[in-house]
Amino acid sequence: MNKIWVGLLICVAPTSALAQEDDADEAPDIDWVWEDGYTRPDGVSADGFYRVREQAGFEWRAPGVNENGEWTEPGWRPVAPAPTGMVWVPGHRAEDGYWVDGTWRAVERDGYDWVDSRADKDGWVIGHWHPRAKRAGHLWVPGHWTRDGAWVDGHWRESARDGHRWVPGRFRYGTWHHGYWAPKKNRPGEHWVGGHHGPKGWVEGHWRKSHNPGHRWVAGHWRAGTFVIGAWMVGANHPARRFGRPEPVRTMLKTRAKAHRVFKAVTHPGKTLHKVVTHPGKAVDVKVKVKVKVDKPGKQGKRGR
């Protein structure tokens, strides 16, 4: 997956709101590797995260200072030059501790404005296209890329619906799960399957049994731009994995805390050096010998005449 998933505001939804079709909250069968957290030269710290080990056509770059002395965030960088009329949107660490890949986007889109990703009072807003036109009584739900790189366009939804609440979309394991309407009241022994927006408009959600002996629920998901409806599959267990399940993010953050990398800018009076030093676990004062030309009083006075 070489796309950033763009969507609604990322926030922590109430437990009851997570009643969409989830597959036992298990990480996909992918070769995950852990990247330790770090502290930028400006003192801002970033937590560690999981990312896939390899990406065809991309190279992983660790955080640091580039050849121009500028700080660069970690992420996958495309090996090939930028396609004509396209600009790169960097990836980011999602709130669940998994990396969301970057993507190429068009420089312009007729009738839309690009909204940069940003943090606000409610959480993190992911970069997305937003229509310039407005629709009374409706809110825009940004589109997103699927895991296999297909684009699913955004859509309008009602600002409110009787007897329902809107559950915002969210990232899980680097994958965007779209938002949906959920009933405010639960049903004993049943589980709500959230709806989705398809080519012909909104497809309503429905209730399903919480458990089905001898079967497992395979959640609905996007594949090649088409939504595959969730369904019960024969067999209580999941297929054998090729790769081991990653340790919980909270466990990795705790056990890898001492490996936290600190990037510290080294400065000299009157001059900032384009050099960054690292040390696992703690910041270290580093003495660097720098040749700085200083005018002697006599010479300085002579030039002043």
LUMMARGU-120401 format. One record per residue: residue number from 1; x, y, z of N, C-alpha, C in turn. Coordinates in steps of 0.02 Angstrom, whole numbers. Example, Ala and Ser with C-alpha at 12.3 -4.5 7.8 and 13.67 -1.06 7.14 Angstrom:
BEGIN
1;660;-284;390;615;-225;390;660;-165;390
2;642;-112;354;684;-53;357;645;2;394
This chain:
BEGIN
1;42;-60;0;0;0;0;44;62;0
2;35;104;-50;75;164;-55;32;226;-54
3;-24;222;-18;-70;277;-17;-83;299;54
4;-94;364;63;-116;387;128;-192;383;130
5;-219;362;183;-291;356;188;-317;422;213
6;-358;456;175;-383;520;194;-454;513;217
7;-473;549;268;-540;542;292;-557;592;345
8;-604;575;385;-629;618;437;-578;629;492
9;-597;671;538;-557;684;597;-544;619;634
10;-482;608;652;-465;548;689;-476;562;763
11;-515;522;794;-528;531;865;-543;464;896
12;-543;463;961;-558;401;996;-633;396;1006
13;-665;347;975;-737;340;980;-755;301;1042
14;-815;311;1069;-836;273;1127;-836;199;1112
15;-828;158;1163;-826;86;1153;-888;61;1117
16;-946;85;1136;-1007;63;1105;-1009;82;1031
17;-973;135;1013;-974;158;944;-930;116;899
18;-888;74;928;-844;32;888;-877;-33;869
19;-944;-33;870;-981;-94;856;-989;-108;782
20;-945;-79;741;-945;-96;671;-915;-165;663
21;-919;-193;604;-894;-260;593;-818;-263;597
22;-791;-284;654;-720;-290;665;-701;-363;670
23;-643;-380;646;-622;-450;643;-578;-467;702
24;-607;-467;762;-573;-486;823;-512;-442;838
25;-510;-383;806;-457;-335;820;-388;-365;809
26;-380;-404;757;-316;-436;743;-280;-400;686
27;-215;-393;694;-175;-361;643;-173;-403;580
28;-175;-372;521;-171;-410;458;-107;-450;455
29;-108;-503;414;-51;-548;408;2;-515;364
30;38;-468;394;89;-428;359;154;-431;399
31;210;-424;365;275;-424;398;288;-355;428
32;267;-346;491;274;-282;525;343;-276;557
33;371;-216;556;433;-202;593;420;-140;636
34;455;-137;692;444;-82;739;497;-27;729
35;474;35;728;518;93;726;515;128;794
36;573;137;825;574;169;891;554;242;888
37;529;267;943;511;337;948;573;382;948
38;563;446;945;619;493;941;596;561;965
39;646;603;981;633;672;999;668;717;949
40;631;763;918;658;807;868;704;859;899
41;744;893;858;788;945;885;751;1001;921
42;687;1012;904;649;1064;938;618;1041;1003
43;633;978;1023;610;952;1087;544;915;1084
44;511;913;1027;447;877;1020;461;803;1012
45;426;762;1051;436;690;1049;383;655;1007
46;402;601;974;356;561;933;361;489;957
47;304;457;964;303;387;987;325;340;931
48;345;279;951;363;228;903;301;202;867
49;312;161;816;256;136;776;278;75;736
50;228;38;711;239;-17;665;233;7;593
51;274;-23;549;268;-12;477;283;-77;443
52;264;-83;379;280;-143;341;355;-143;328
53;383;-202;320;455;-207;312;479;-180;244
54;442;-195;191;464;-174;124;405;-148;84
55;420;-101;39;371;-73;-7;402;-70;-76
56;373;-104;-124;400;-102;-192;397;-31;-220
57;454;-8;-246;457;58;-276;468;115;-226
58;478;97;-163;488;147;-110;547;128;-66
59;575;177;-33;628;165;15;609;199;81
60;625;166;136;609;194;201;666;239;224
61;648;298;247;697;346;273;682;360;346
62;733;350;387;725;363;458;725;439;471
63;701;461;528;701;532;543;772;558;550
64;782;621;532;849;650;538;855;716;501
65;916;737;488;930;799;453;957;782;384
66;928;814;332;950;799;264;1013;838;246
67;1033;832;183;1096;863;161;1094;938;163
68;1033;967;167;1027;1040;171;1021;1065;243
69;1030;1019;290;1026;1037;359;955;1045;384
70;906;1020;346;836;1026;365;811;961;397
71;768;968;447;741;910;481;690;875;436
72;693;809;432;646;771;392;614;717;435
73;549;710;428;512;659;464;524;591;432
74;510;537;468;518;470;439;463;457;387
75;473;406;346;421;388;299;448;355;236
76;402;327;198;420;297;134;428;353;83
77;481;349;44;492;398;-9;494;361;-76
78;457;386;-126;457;352;-192;526;356;-224
79;545;302;-257;610;300;-291;606;336;-358
80;549;329;-393;541;360;-458;524;434;-451
81;538;475;-501;521;546;-500;446;556;-495
82;426;616;-476;355;631;-469;321;630;-537
83;262;598;-540;224;600;-604;204;672;-620
84;194;686;-682;176;753;-704;111;776;-671
85;112;836;-642;52;864;-612;35;835;-545
86;81;798;-514;67;766;-450;115;792;-397
87;93;790;-334;134;810;-277;129;757;-223
88;183;747;-187;185;694;-136;155;717;-70
89;111;676;-42;82;688;24;115;640;72
90;153;664;122;189;620;167;142;577;209
91;168;519;229;130;475;274;135;500;345
92;106;462;392;106;483;462;91;424;507
93;106;433;572;90;383;622;17;393;643
94;-23;341;637;-93;346;659;-97;337;734
95;-155;354;762;-163;351;835;-159;280;863
96;-170;230;820;-166;161;845;-95;134;845
97;-46;176;822;24;156;824;48;120;762
98;11;126;706;32;96;643;41;151;591
99;89;141;546;106;192;497;55;192;440
100;35;252;420;-9;262;363;34;289;306
101;34;254;250;78;272;195;59;338;162
102;109;369;130;96;429;92;69;413;23
103;57;463;-18;28;452;-84;43;511;-130
104;36;499;-194;37;554;-242;-34;580;-249
105;-41;645;-253;-106;675;-267;-98;727;-322
106;-153;742;-356;-151;793;-408;-139;862;-376
107;-104;904;-411;-92;971;-387;-158;1009;-380
108;-203;997;-427;-268;1030;-426;-324;981;-442
109;-384;997;-418;-443;958;-434;-501;1006;-443
110;-533;1003;-501;-587;1050;-516;-642;1047;-463
111;-660;1105;-436;-715;1108;-388;-696;1089;-317
112;-633;1074;-306;-611;1053;-239;-549;1092;-217
113;-541;1096;-152;-480;1124;-122;-447;1070;-80
114;-380;1070;-82;-344;1022;-40;-337;1050;30
115;-355;1010;80;-349;1029;150;-291;991;180
116;-239;1026;201;-180;993;230;-197;959;296
117;-162;905;310;-170;872;374;-146;919;429
118;-177;914;486;-160;959;541;-189;933;606
119;-163;958;661;-191;943;726;-237;1000;747
120;-294;984;776;-337;1036;803;-360;1015;873
121;-407;1052;902;-427;1040;971;-458;972;982
122;-483;940;930;-516;875;937;-473;816;917
123;-415;829;887;-374;773;865;-336;790;803
124;-328;740;759;-288;748;699;-333;744;638
125;-329;795;595;-367;797;534;-321;775;477
126;-342;726;439;-301;700;385;-312;742;323
127;-259;751;283;-265;789;221;-318;759;175
128;-357;801;143;-411;776;100;-435;830;52
129;-471;808;0;-504;854;-46;-572;872;-18
130;-588;937;-21;-652;961;5;-686;1002;-50
131;-750;987;-65;-784;1025;-118;-795;1098;-98
132;-789;1142;-148;-799;1212;-134;-873;1227;-122
133;-917;1191;-156;-989;1202;-147;-1012;1172;-81
134;-1064;1200;-54;-1093;1176;9;-1162;1147;-3
135;-1185;1105;43;-1251;1075;38;-1286;1083;105
136;-1341;1117;105;-1377;1131;167;-1397;1066;203
137;-1385;1065;269;-1405;1007;309;-1361;947;300
138;-1304;954;267;-1259;898;254;-1187;915;274
139;-1148;864;286;-1077;870;301;-1039;826;252
140;-979;849;235;-938;812;187;-896;760;222
141;-899;698;195;-858;643;219;-802;633;168
142;-740;651;184;-686;645;134;-676;575;109
143;-649;570;48;-634;504;20;-570;475;48
144;-552;417;24;-491;384;50;-465;334;0
145;-403;312;10;-374;259;-29;-381;193;8
146;-393;139;-29;-397;73;1;-326;46;11
147;-322;-10;44;-256;-41;56;-221;-58;-10
148;-259;-75;-60;-227;-93;-124;-219;-34;-171
149;-229;27;-145;-213;86;-184;-270;115;-225
150;-330;87;-222;-387;114;-259;-418;173;-222
151;-443;221;-258;-473;280;-228;-548;271;-219
152;-572;287;-160;-644;287;-145;-662;360;-131
153;-705;388;-174;-719;459;-168;-761;475;-107
154;-758;539;-86;-796;561;-29;-870;568;-46
155;-910;587;3;-982;593;-8;-1012;639;45
156;-1074;661;31;-1111;702;79;-1153;656;123
157;-1159;674;186;-1204;639;232;-1247;691;268
158;-1303;668;296;-1344;712;335;-1306;735;397
159;-1318;796;419;-1284;820;479;-1312;785;541
160;-1372;758;537;-1402;722;594;-1453;672;567
161;-1464;618;605;-1513;567;586;-1548;544;649
162;-1614;543;647;-1653;524;706;-1636;453;728
163;-1624;445;794;-1611;380;822;-1542;352;808
164;-1499;391;776;-1432;367;758;-1379;418;778
165;-1318;396;781;-1261;439;792;-1210;423;737
166;-1171;473;719;-1120;461;668;-1056;440;703
167;-1030;382;684;-967;357;710;-911;377;662
168;-865;420;681;-813;443;634;-770;386;610
169;-743;393;549;-696;344;523;-633;344;565
170;-594;291;559;-533;286;599;-483;240;564
171;-421;246;584;-368;202;558;-360;142;604
172;-352;83;575;-333;23;612;-281;-13;571
173;-222;-22;601;-167;-57;567;-150;-24;500
174;-149;43;499;-131;79;439;-185;80;386
175;-244;55;402;-299;51;355;-357;94;378
176;-387;132;332;-443;176;349;-508;137;350
177;-545;142;405;-612;113;412;-661;171;411
178;-704;171;361;-748;228;349;-797;238;407
179;-822;300;412;-872;315;461;-940;287;442
180;-987;284;489;-1052;253;477;-1103;277;528
181;-1166;269;511;-1220;283;558;-1233;221;600
182;-1241;231;665;-1255;176;711;-1315;193;754
183;-1359;144;768;-1416;157;811;-1393;177;882
184;-1431;221;913;-1413;242;981;-1428;188;1032
185;-1474;143;1016;-1492;88;1061;-1465;23;1036
186;-1437;-17;1082;-1410;-82;1064;-1463;-136;1069
187;-1450;-193;1038;-1494;-251;1041;-1457;-309;1074
188;-1484;-338;1126;-1450;-395;1159;-1438;-452;1109
189;-1377;-479;1109;-1361;-536;1066;-1351;-519;994
190;-1351;-454;977;-1341;-434;908;-1285;-382;902
191;-1258;-376;843;-1202;-332;829;-1218;-290;768
192;-1205;-225;772;-1221;-181;716;-1166;-181;663
193;-1186;-191;601;-1140;-189;544;-1151;-121;510
194;-1101;-77;513;-1109;-11;486;-1118;-11;410
195;-1155;39;385;-1164;45;313;-1104;78;280
196;-1110;91;216;-1056;124;179;-1086;160;119
197;-1046;204;90;-1069;241;31;-1042;207;-32
198;-1087;185;-75;-1067;151;-136;-1082;193;-198
199;-1072;165;-257;-1084;201;-320;-1156;226;-328
200;-1203;192;-297;-1273;211;-302;-1298;247;-240
201;-1252;270;-198;-1273;306;-138;-1260;266;-75
202;-1292;288;-21;-1279;258;44;-1313;190;50
203;-1274;140;71;-1299;73;83;-1308;66;159
204;-1370;56;181;-1384;55;252;-1352;-4;288
205;-1336;6;353;-1310;-47;394;-1365;-94;416
206;-1346;-145;455;-1396;-194;477;-1371;-229;540
207;-1416;-263;574;-1398;-302;633;-1380;-373;612
208;-1332;-402;647;-1316;-473;638;-1309;-505;706
209;-1307;-570;707;-1298;-606;771;-1227;-593;797
210;-1220;-587;863;-1154;-576;892;-1110;-636;883
211;-1140;-696;886;-1101;-758;880;-1139;-807;836
212;-1100;-848;800;-1129;-899;757;-1084;-961;764
213;-1104;-1010;805;-1062;-1068;818;-1036;-1101;754
214;-971;-1115;754;-941;-1147;696;-925;-1100;639
215;-934;-1036;650;-921;-987;598;-881;-928;627
216;-850;-891;582;-816;-829;601;-839;-774;554
217;-843;-713;581;-866;-657;541;-808;-624;505
218;-813;-617;440;-762;-582;400;-791;-513;385
219;-759;-462;413;-786;-394;407;-786;-370;335
220;-833;-326;319;-835;-296;254;-774;-252;243
221;-752;-246;182;-691;-208;168;-690;-187;95
222;-649;-136;81;-641;-112;13;-587;-152;-23
223;-601;-170;-84;-552;-207;-125;-557;-181;-197
224;-503;-152;-221;-500;-125;-289;-557;-75;-302
225;-572;-35;-252;-623;16;-260;-694;-8;-253
226;-703;-72;-237;-770;-101;-228;-777;-127;-156
227;-834;-115;-125;-844;-137;-57;-868;-209;-56
228;-831;-252;-21;-849;-322;-13;-889;-329;51
229;-951;-351;45;-996;-355;103;-970;-407;153
230;-975;-390;218;-955;-438;270;-1001;-499;270
231;-974;-556;292;-1013;-618;291;-985;-668;341
232;-1027;-717;360;-1005;-772;403;-969;-823;360
233;-912;-847;384;-874;-898;349;-870;-960;393
234;-873;-1018;362;-869;-1080;399;-801;-1087;430
235;-799;-1108;494;-736;-1116;530;-729;-1065;585
236;-717;-1089;645;-713;-1044;703;-646;-1010;707
237;-594;-1039;676;-527;-1011;681;-508;-974;618
238;-460;-929;625;-434;-892;569;-382;-933;532
239;-372;-920;468;-320;-957;430;-251;-947;461
240;-207;-995;450;-139;-990;477;-104;-929;448
241;-64;-896;489;-29;-836;469;40;-852;440
242;63;-811;393;131;-817;368;179;-782;415
243;156;-728;447;198;-688;492;166;-687;561
244;209;-683;611;184;-681;680;145;-617;694
245;100;-620;742;63;-561;762;110;-512;798
246;106;-449;783;149;-400;817;127;-392;890
247;175;-376;931;159;-362;1001;114;-300;1005
248;71;-296;1056;29;-236;1062;72;-173;1064
249;48;-120;1034;85;-57;1031;103;-33;1101
250;56;-38;1148;69;-14;1216;126;-53;1248
251;133;-117;1230;188;-158;1256;254;-135;1225
252;254;-122;1161;315;-100;1128;337;-32;1153
253;291;13;1164;308;79;1189;342;75;1257
254;320;27;1297;348;19;1363;416;-16;1361
255;420;-71;1324;482;-110;1322;538;-76;1282
256;518;-34;1234;567;0;1192;580;72;1213
257;555;91;1272;562;161;1294;635;182;1298
258;679;137;1319;749;155;1327;784;163;1260
259;753;139;1207;783;145;1140;759;208;1105
260;722;249;1140;698;312;1112;758;355;1090
261;756;377;1027;812;414;999;802;489;1009
262;854;522;1029;851;594;1040;896;629;990
263;866;673;950;903;712;901;911;781;930
264;974;800;940;989;863;973;1030;907;928
265;1004;966;912;1041;1012;870;1099;1042;910
266;1157;1046;880;1216;1074;911;1226;1145;886
267;1233;1191;931;1240;1261;911;1303;1291;940
268;1325;1346;909;1383;1383;932;1363;1457;929
269;1386;1497;976;1367;1568;975;1377;1599;906
270;1323;1626;880;1326;1659;815;1321;1613;756
271;1315;1547;769;1313;1500;713;1277;1437;734
272;1233;1413;690;1199;1350;702;1230;1297;657
273;1251;1243;686;1283;1190;647;1231;1143;620
274;1239;1123;557;1193;1076;526;1216;1006;545
275;1211;991;608;1231;926;632;1184;905;688
276;1166;842;688;1122;816;739;1154;754;769
277;1151;749;834;1180;691;868;1124;651;899
278;1134;586;904;1084;542;934;1115;501;988
279;1074;482;1035;1095;437;1088;1033;400;1112
280;1035;334;1116;976;297;1138;959;310;1211
281;899;330;1222;874;335;1291;878;403;1322
282;926;445;1304;931;510;1337;969;560;1294
283;956;622;1308;993;675;1272;1062;680;1303
284;1111;694;1261;1181;699;1284;1210;765;1261
285;1244;799;1306;1278;860;1288;1340;841;1247
286;1346;869;1189;1401;851;1144;1443;913;1131
287;1508;905;1140;1554;960;1127;1582;952;1056
288;1573;1004;1016;1596;1002;948;1644;1060;936
289;1702;1045;908;1750;1097;894;1731;1132;829
290;1722;1196;833;1702;1235;775;1749;1293;766
291;1772;1302;705;1815;1358;691;1772;1418;673
292;1774;1469;714;1735;1529;703;1783;1588;697
293;1780;1624;642;1825;1680;631;1804;1739;674
294;1850;1763;715;1836;1819;760;1888;1873;746
295;1865;1933;733;1911;1988;720;1947;2010;783
296;2011;2023;777;2048;2049;833;2034;2123;840
297;2037;2148;901;2020;2219;912;2058;2268;867
298;2125;2253;857;2165;2298;816;2141;2300;744
299;2130;2239;716;2109;2235;647;2040;2264;638
300;1999;2251;687;1931;2276;682;1931;2352;680
301;1975;2382;723;1978;2454;723;2005;2482;659
302;2053;2446;628;2082;2470;566;2031;2470;510
303;1990;2417;508;1939;2415;455;1885;2467;467
304;1879;2488;530;1826;2535;545;1843;2605;522
305;1907;2618;507;1926;2686;486;1903;2700;414
